[in-house]
Amino acid sequence: MTEVFDVAIIGAGPVGSTLATLLARAGLSTIVLERDIDVYALPRAAHFDAETARSFRDLGVWNPNTEWTISQRGMDFLSADGDLLLRMTVPDLIEGEVTSSNMFHQPSMDRALRAAAVGAGADVRTGHEVVDLNESGPEAVTLTVRGMDGDENTVTARWVVGCCGARSFARRAIGVGNEDLAFDEPWLVLDLLVDGSNPDELRTLQVCDPGRPYTVVPMPLPRRRYEFMLLPGESAEDVSDPGRIDALLAPHFPDGGCRIERAAVYTFHGLIAERWRGASNGRVLLAGDAAHQMPPFPGQGMCSGVRDAVNLAWKLRAVCAGANADLLDTYQAERSAHVRTIIEAAVGFGRVICTLDPAVASMRNEGMLAARAAGSGDTGGAPMPVLGRSDALVEGAGFVSTDGTHDGTSLDALHAGRWMIVAEPHVDVPEALAKRLDAVVVRAGVDGAARRQLRHCDSDLVIVRPDRIVFGWGGDGLNALDAFVRRYLAN
């Protein structure tokens, strides 16, 4: 018998599990189909930012004291001689609520996210591989699923989201290629179990050594990650030789004190899927690594996937409740432009770090050291870009809303995945519009998070979408919101 769901998600990694939890919480019947029986037992991703921390906190899987994370303060770029070329520093806490930069152990996080999805009511099936996908029906997609015993059955869903990684089955099934942003560099990634403690101030180190660039990533003890760039002519087999690995680690652990948990060669790419939705307003969408891949230097790969899930969740929820399905076209319009900017920044980091010409590296170092001496070489890091243009945003909006305490409660807790309108006490908020959106209306006090949100937008009213993205502000924002409702929610 074919089972029928509102949404089927292919893949139970961080992106798929996040999306499943958000959809199931909203009352959508949601199934997650994961090929592997258990979470991958070794670390892969290692960093998430404050925006992702807010998402994980809302899912109930994280707080600043969660044992599988530690807070770090930023990133240092060093020369081969150890000179500090650039220091990127982030605040410890954002608005007193969440740590702004976090290193984590992925298997522990994956288990917490899967448990959250199950707890929310999602049907999470591990050991179930999707082997065929048929979009021929006008209102549903049929998936052929193979279990560990080799038996096959079918699952039908109104919508399918491929969160199935870089080698995405879903992307291939809907015939989508990738746009190549021209960055392909192989690196040896070593996850170590180390004796002793982490440095007092935790920072990722990007060592810009033309002899062999490498990266040192602090992680929750007893782990630490080292990444070494492969040199021209080297193969994965060459650098994976135990003797070669020992030689690479010897300068860092002259007295031993480390054990290899995982050694793998990855090629860091810059790629964006040409389409994030099946052709002809198809019912299959892509998220996470299935939609984009980037070099790891700014630590934004998984964060970008979680943003995909949060963006897509409220739109799928609206469409399943009767909204115009064209709303889903705003997903790629917003997220692709956003992630492109991040990938281009990551590629730019990579070009600085991966320089192998000693003369070019010397000139680079001189310029970066001169900038530091002049007082302009250190930074808090580039701000996140706004989302791309769409009918679900006012032009100039598309940035993340303020968090923090409002009347003793976090603004995110009041928001709770709904539309939110923050306003001065005297400003009229159209009751019919707020009711149509099931929006929570928050009146700003003398200070606190709501007041900061109004100040940030220099307005007496700010509209925030369910994904914590600022939709617009003031009278123009209300007019745009009314147009949005008539365009997408008239049904």
C-alpha positions as CSV (number, residue, x, y, z in Angstrom):
1,M,0.0,0.0,0.0
2,T,1.3,3.4,-0.9
3,E,1.6,5.8,2.0
4,V,0.7,9.5,1.5
5,F,2.4,12.5,3.2
6,D,2.4,16.2,2.9
7,V,6.2,16.4,2.6
8,A,8.9,13.7,2.0
9,I,12.4,14.7,2.9
10,I,15.3,12.7,1.4
11,G,18.2,12.7,3.9
12,A,18.4,13.0,7.7
13,G,21.5,15.2,8.0
14,P,21.3,18.5,9.8
15,V,19.3,20.2,7.0
16,G,16.8,17.4,6.6
17,S,16.3,16.9,10.3
18,T,15.8,20.7,10.9
19,L,13.3,20.9,8.1
20,A,11.4,17.9,9.3
21,T,11.1,19.2,12.8
22,L,9.8,22.6,11.6
23,L,7.2,21.0,9.3
24,A,6.1,18.4,11.8
25,R,5.7,21.0,14.5
26,A,3.4,22.9,12.1
27,G,1.2,19.8,11.7
28,L,2.3,18.7,8.3
29,S,2.6,14.9,7.8
30,T,6.3,14.5,7.2
31,I,8.5,11.5,6.4
32,V,12.3,11.5,6.3
33,L,13.9,8.8,4.2
34,E,17.6,8.2,5.1
35,R,19.8,5.6,3.4
36,D,22.1,4.9,6.4
37,I,21.0,3.2,9.6
38,D,22.7,5.5,12.0
39,V,24.3,8.9,11.9
40,Y,27.7,9.1,10.4
41,A,30.0,8.3,13.3
42,L,32.8,10.7,12.6
43,P,32.9,14.6,12.5
44,R,32.4,16.4,9.2
45,A,31.0,19.9,9.7
46,A,32.5,21.8,12.6
47,H,31.1,25.3,12.9
48,F,27.8,27.2,13.3
49,D,27.1,30.9,13.7
50,A,24.7,32.9,15.9
51,E,21.8,32.7,13.4
52,T,22.1,28.9,13.3
53,A,22.4,28.8,17.1
54,R,19.1,30.6,17.3
55,S,17.5,28.0,15.0
56,F,19.0,25.1,17.0
57,R,17.9,26.8,20.3
58,D,14.3,27.1,18.9
59,L,14.4,23.4,18.0
60,G,15.3,22.6,21.6
61,V,18.6,20.9,20.7
62,W,21.1,23.5,21.8
63,N,22.0,26.1,24.4
64,P,25.4,27.8,25.2
65,N,26.1,25.0,27.8
66,T,25.4,22.1,25.4
67,E,28.3,19.6,25.9
68,W,28.9,19.0,22.2
69,T,29.7,22.6,21.5
70,I,32.3,25.2,22.5
71,S,32.3,28.9,21.8
72,Q,35.2,30.4,19.7
73,R,36.3,34.0,19.2
74,G,37.2,34.1,15.5
75,M,39.9,33.4,13.0
76,D,43.6,34.3,12.7
77,F,45.5,34.3,9.4
78,L,49.2,33.6,10.0
79,S,52.2,33.6,7.7
80,A,54.5,30.6,7.5
81,D,56.7,32.3,10.1
82,G,53.8,32.8,12.5
83,D,53.3,36.5,11.8
84,L,49.7,37.6,12.4
85,L,48.4,38.8,9.0
86,L,44.8,39.3,9.9
87,R,42.6,38.8,13.0
88,M,38.9,38.3,12.6
89,T,37.1,38.6,16.0
90,V,33.5,38.0,16.9
91,P,31.7,38.9,20.1
92,D,31.3,36.1,22.6
93,L,27.5,36.6,22.8
94,I,25.1,38.3,20.4
95,E,22.7,40.6,22.3
96,G,23.4,38.6,25.5
97,E,21.5,35.6,24.2
98,V,23.5,33.2,21.9
99,T,27.1,32.6,21.4
100,S,28.1,34.0,18.0
101,S,30.6,31.4,16.8
102,N,30.4,27.7,17.8
103,M,32.5,24.6,17.2
104,F,30.7,21.3,17.5
105,H,30.9,17.5,17.3
106,Q,28.6,16.6,14.4
107,P,27.6,13.0,15.4
108,S,26.3,14.3,18.7
109,M,24.4,17.2,17.0
110,D,22.9,14.9,14.3
111,R,21.5,12.6,17.0
112,A,20.0,15.5,18.8
113,L,18.4,16.9,15.6
114,R,17.0,13.5,14.6
115,A,15.5,13.1,18.1
116,A,13.9,16.5,17.8
117,A,12.3,15.5,14.4
118,V,10.9,12.3,15.9
119,G,9.7,14.2,19.0
120,A,7.9,16.7,16.8
121,G,6.0,13.9,15.0
122,A,8.1,13.3,11.9
123,D,8.3,9.8,10.6
124,V,12.1,9.3,10.4
125,R,13.0,6.0,8.6
126,T,16.7,5.1,8.5
127,G,18.0,2.3,6.3
128,H,15.5,3.5,3.6
129,E,17.1,4.5,0.3
130,V,15.1,6.4,-2.4
131,V,15.9,4.7,-5.7
132,D,13.3,6.3,-8.0
133,L,11.3,9.4,-8.2
134,N,8.3,10.1,-10.4
135,E,6.9,13.6,-10.8
136,S,4.4,12.6,-13.4
137,G,1.3,13.3,-11.3
138,P,-0.1,16.8,-11.2
139,E,-0.4,17.0,-7.4
140,A,2.0,14.5,-5.9
141,V,5.4,12.8,-6.3
142,T,5.8,9.0,-6.0
143,L,9.0,7.7,-4.4
144,T,10.3,4.2,-4.7
145,V,12.1,3.3,-1.5
146,R,14.3,0.3,-0.9
147,G,14.8,-1.1,2.6
148,M,17.9,-2.8,4.0
149,D,16.4,-6.2,3.1
150,G,16.1,-5.2,-0.5
151,D,12.3,-5.0,-0.5
152,E,10.8,-1.9,-2.2
153,N,7.7,0.1,-1.5
154,T,6.3,3.4,-2.6
155,V,5.7,6.7,-0.8
156,T,3.6,9.5,-2.2
157,A,4.1,13.1,-1.1
158,R,2.6,16.4,-2.1
159,W,6.1,17.9,-1.9
160,V,9.6,16.4,-1.8
161,V,12.8,18.1,-0.6
162,G,16.2,16.7,-1.4
163,C,18.5,17.2,1.5
164,C,20.7,14.4,0.3
165,G,24.1,15.9,0.1
166,A,26.7,16.8,-2.5
167,R,25.9,13.7,-4.6
168,S,22.2,14.4,-4.4
169,F,19.9,11.7,-5.8
170,A,17.1,14.3,-6.0
171,R,19.2,16.8,-8.0
172,R,20.1,14.1,-10.5
173,A,16.5,12.8,-10.6
174,I,15.1,16.2,-11.7
175,G,17.9,16.8,-14.2
176,V,19.6,19.7,-12.5
177,G,23.3,20.6,-13.1
178,N,25.6,22.9,-11.0
179,E,27.1,26.2,-11.8
180,D,30.8,26.0,-11.1
181,L,32.3,29.0,-9.4
182,A,35.8,27.9,-10.3
183,F,37.3,26.6,-7.0
184,D,38.5,23.0,-6.7
185,E,41.2,22.3,-4.2
186,P,41.9,18.9,-2.6
187,W,42.7,19.0,1.2
188,L,43.6,16.3,3.7
189,V,41.3,16.6,6.7
190,L,42.5,15.0,9.9
191,D,40.2,14.7,13.0
192,L,42.4,14.0,16.0
193,L,41.8,12.9,19.6
194,V,44.3,15.1,21.6
195,D,45.7,15.0,25.1
196,G,45.7,18.2,27.1
197,S,43.5,21.3,26.7
198,N,42.6,23.8,24.1
199,P,44.2,27.3,24.0
200,D,42.7,29.8,26.4
201,E,41.3,31.9,23.6
202,L,39.8,29.6,21.0
203,R,40.5,30.7,17.4
204,T,40.6,28.9,14.1
205,L,44.1,29.3,12.5
206,Q,44.5,29.7,8.7
207,V,48.3,29.3,8.1
208,C,49.1,30.8,4.8
209,D,52.3,28.9,4.2
210,P,53.2,28.6,0.4
211,G,55.1,25.5,1.3
212,R,51.8,23.9,2.3
213,P,48.8,25.9,3.5
214,Y,47.0,24.4,6.5
215,T,44.2,25.1,8.9
216,V,43.9,24.3,12.7
217,V,40.3,24.0,14.0
218,P,39.5,23.9,17.7
219,M,36.7,21.6,18.6
220,P,35.1,20.3,21.8
221,L,37.7,18.3,23.6
222,P,39.2,15.8,23.2
223,R,39.0,16.7,19.5
224,R,40.9,19.0,17.2
225,R,41.0,19.2,13.4
226,Y,44.0,19.8,11.1
227,E,43.5,20.4,7.3
228,F,46.4,20.3,4.9
229,M,46.2,21.3,1.3
230,L,47.5,18.8,-1.3
231,L,50.3,20.1,-3.4
232,P,50.5,19.8,-7.2
233,G,51.3,16.2,-8.2
234,E,50.1,14.7,-4.9
235,S,47.3,12.2,-4.8
236,A,44.9,11.3,-2.1
237,E,46.8,8.0,-1.7
238,D,50.1,9.9,-1.2
239,V,48.9,12.0,1.6
240,S,46.8,9.3,3.3
241,D,49.9,7.2,3.9
242,P,50.3,6.9,7.7
243,G,54.0,7.8,7.4
244,R,53.1,11.0,5.5
245,I,50.4,11.9,8.0
246,D,52.8,11.4,10.9
247,A,55.3,13.8,9.2
248,L,52.6,16.4,8.7
249,L,51.6,16.3,12.4
250,A,55.1,16.0,13.9
251,P,55.7,19.8,14.1
252,H,52.5,20.2,16.0
253,F,52.8,17.2,18.3
254,P,56.6,16.7,18.7
255,D,56.0,14.6,21.8
256,G,53.0,12.7,20.5
257,G,49.8,13.2,22.3
258,C,47.3,12.8,19.5
259,R,45.5,9.9,17.8
260,I,43.8,10.0,14.4
261,E,40.1,9.5,14.5
262,R,39.5,10.2,10.8
263,A,41.6,10.9,7.8
264,A,40.0,11.8,4.5
265,V,40.8,13.8,1.4
266,Y,38.1,16.2,0.3
267,T,38.0,18.5,-2.7
268,F,36.6,21.9,-1.7
269,H,34.2,23.2,-4.3
270,G,32.3,26.3,-5.1
271,L,29.0,25.1,-6.7
272,I,25.4,26.3,-7.0
273,A,22.6,24.2,-8.4
274,E,21.1,25.8,-11.6
275,R,17.6,25.2,-10.3
276,W,16.4,24.5,-6.8
277,R,13.0,23.3,-7.9
278,G,11.9,20.8,-10.5
279,A,11.0,22.1,-14.0
280,S,7.6,23.5,-14.8
281,N,6.7,24.4,-11.2
282,G,7.8,21.0,-10.1
283,R,7.1,19.5,-6.7
284,V,10.7,18.5,-5.9
285,L,13.0,21.1,-4.2
286,L,16.7,21.0,-3.2
287,A,18.3,22.2,0.1
288,G,21.7,22.1,1.7
289,D,24.6,20.6,-0.2
290,A,22.2,19.3,-2.8
291,A,21.7,23.0,-3.8
292,H,25.2,24.5,-3.0
293,Q,28.7,23.6,-2.0
294,M,31.4,25.9,-0.7
295,P,35.0,25.9,0.6
296,P,34.9,25.5,4.4
297,F,37.1,28.5,5.3
298,P,34.4,30.8,6.8
299,G,32.5,27.8,8.2
300,Q,29.2,28.6,6.5
301,G,28.4,25.4,4.6
302,M,26.1,23.7,7.1
303,C,24.8,27.1,8.3
304,S,23.6,27.9,4.8
305,G,21.8,24.6,4.6
306,V,20.0,25.3,7.9
307,R,19.0,28.7,6.5
308,D,17.6,26.9,3.5
309,A,15.5,24.7,5.8
310,V,14.2,27.6,7.8
311,N,13.3,29.6,4.7
312,L,11.6,26.7,3.0
313,A,9.7,25.5,6.1
314,W,7.3,28.4,6.4
315,K,6.6,28.5,2.7
316,L,5.8,24.8,2.5
317,R,3.6,25.2,5.5
318,A,1.7,28.0,3.8
319,V,1.4,26.2,0.5
320,C,0.1,23.0,2.2
321,A,-2.5,25.2,3.9
322,G,-3.7,26.6,0.6
323,A,-1.3,29.4,-0.4
324,N,-0.4,29.9,-4.0
325,A,2.4,27.4,-4.8
326,D,4.3,30.2,-6.7
327,L,5.4,31.2,-3.2
328,L,8.0,28.4,-3.5
329,D,9.7,30.2,-6.4
330,T,10.7,32.9,-3.9
331,Y,12.9,30.2,-2.2
332,Q,15.6,30.0,-4.8
333,A,15.3,33.8,-5.6
334,E,16.2,34.6,-2.0
335,R,18.5,31.8,-1.0
336,S,20.6,31.4,-4.2
337,A,21.7,35.1,-4.2
338,H,22.5,34.9,-0.5
339,V,24.5,31.8,-0.7
340,R,26.4,33.0,-3.9
341,T,27.7,36.0,-1.9
342,I,28.9,33.7,0.8
343,I,30.5,31.2,-1.6
344,E,32.3,34.1,-3.4
345,A,33.7,35.2,0.0
346,A,34.7,31.7,0.8
347,V,36.5,31.4,-2.5
348,G,38.2,34.7,-1.9
349,F,39.5,33.4,1.5
350,G,40.6,30.3,-0.3
351,R,42.6,32.2,-2.9
352,V,44.4,34.1,-0.1
353,I,45.1,30.9,1.9
354,C,46.0,28.6,-1.0
355,T,48.8,30.8,-2.5
356,L,51.7,28.5,-3.4
357,D,54.0,31.0,-5.2
358,P,56.5,32.2,-2.6
359,A,56.9,35.6,-4.3
360,V,53.2,36.2,-4.4
361,A,52.9,35.0,-0.8
362,S,55.6,37.5,0.3
363,M,53.8,40.4,-1.4
364,R,50.5,39.2,0.2
365,N,52.1,39.1,3.6
366,E,53.6,42.6,3.2
367,G,50.3,44.1,2.2
368,M,48.4,42.4,5.1
369,L,51.0,43.3,7.7
370,A,51.0,47.0,6.4
371,A,47.3,47.1,6.8
372,R,47.5,45.8,10.3
373,A,50.2,48.4,11.2
374,A,47.9,51.1,9.8
375,G,45.1,49.9,12.0
376,S,42.9,48.5,9.2
377,G,44.0,44.9,9.1
378,D,41.7,43.4,11.8
379,T,38.0,43.0,11.4
380,G,34.9,41.6,13.0
381,G,34.2,39.7,9.8
382,A,32.0,40.5,6.8
383,P,28.3,41.0,7.7
384,M,25.9,38.5,6.3
385,P,24.4,39.5,3.0
386,V,20.7,40.3,2.7
387,L,18.5,37.8,0.8
388,G,17.9,38.1,-2.9
389,R,15.0,40.0,-4.3
390,S,11.5,38.4,-4.2
391,D,7.9,39.2,-3.8
392,A,8.1,38.0,-0.2
393,L,10.4,40.9,0.8
394,V,10.4,44.7,0.6
395,E,13.4,45.9,-1.3
396,G,16.3,46.6,1.1
397,A,14.9,44.1,3.7
398,G,15.9,40.5,3.9
399,F,18.2,40.5,7.0
400,V,17.9,38.6,10.2
401,S,15.7,40.2,13.0
402,T,16.9,41.2,16.4
403,D,17.0,38.8,19.2
404,G,17.3,39.5,22.9
405,T,15.1,39.9,26.0
406,H,11.7,41.6,25.8
407,D,9.7,41.9,29.0
408,G,11.6,39.0,30.5
409,T,11.2,36.7,27.5
410,S,13.4,36.3,24.4
411,L,12.0,37.9,21.3
412,D,12.5,34.6,19.5
413,A,10.3,32.8,22.0
414,L,7.5,35.3,21.4
415,H,8.0,35.0,17.7
416,A,7.8,31.2,17.8
417,G,7.8,30.6,14.0
418,R,4.9,32.9,13.3
419,W,4.7,36.3,11.5
420,M,5.6,39.0,14.0
421,I,4.9,42.8,13.9
422,V,7.0,44.9,16.3
423,A,5.5,48.4,16.8
424,E,5.5,51.4,18.9
425,P,2.6,51.4,21.4
426,H,0.7,54.2,19.6
427,V,1.0,52.7,16.0
428,D,-2.1,51.2,14.6
429,V,-1.6,47.6,13.3
430,P,-4.4,46.5,11.0
431,E,-6.2,43.8,13.0
432,A,-7.6,42.0,9.9
433,L,-4.1,41.8,8.4
434,A,-2.6,40.5,11.6
435,K,-5.4,38.0,12.0
436,R,-5.0,36.8,8.4
437,L,-1.3,36.0,9.0
438,D,-1.9,34.7,12.6
439,A,0.8,37.3,13.5
440,V,2.0,38.0,17.0
441,V,2.1,41.8,17.7
442,V,4.8,43.0,20.0
443,R,4.7,46.5,21.4
444,A,8.2,48.0,22.1
445,G,9.0,49.2,25.5
446,V,11.6,51.8,26.6
447,D,14.4,49.4,25.9
448,G,14.9,45.7,25.1
449,A,15.0,43.6,21.9
450,A,11.8,45.0,20.4
451,R,13.1,48.6,20.9
452,R,16.5,47.6,19.3
453,Q,14.6,46.2,16.3
454,L,12.8,49.5,15.7
455,R,16.0,51.4,16.1
456,H,17.8,49.1,13.7
457,C,15.2,49.8,11.0
458,D,14.7,53.4,12.0
459,S,11.0,52.9,12.0
460,D,8.0,52.7,14.3
461,L,6.9,49.4,12.9
462,V,8.8,46.3,11.7
463,I,7.4,43.2,10.1
464,V,9.3,39.9,10.6
465,R,8.6,36.7,8.7
466,P,8.3,33.3,10.3
467,D,11.9,32.6,9.4
468,R,13.1,35.6,11.5
469,I,13.8,37.6,8.3
470,V,12.7,41.2,8.3
471,F,10.0,41.6,5.6
472,G,9.8,45.4,5.7
473,W,8.9,48.3,7.9
474,G,6.7,51.3,8.3
475,G,3.7,52.2,6.1
476,D,5.4,50.9,3.0
477,G,6.0,47.6,4.7
478,L,2.3,47.3,5.7
479,N,1.3,48.0,2.1
480,A,3.8,45.4,0.8
481,L,2.5,42.9,3.3
482,D,-1.1,43.5,2.2
483,A,0.0,43.0,-1.4
484,F,1.8,39.8,-0.4
485,V,-1.3,38.4,1.3
486,R,-3.4,39.2,-1.8
487,R,-0.8,37.7,-4.1
488,Y,-0.1,34.4,-2.3
489,L,-2.7,33.9,0.4
490,A,-5.9,35.0,-1.3
491,N,-7.1,31.4,-1.3
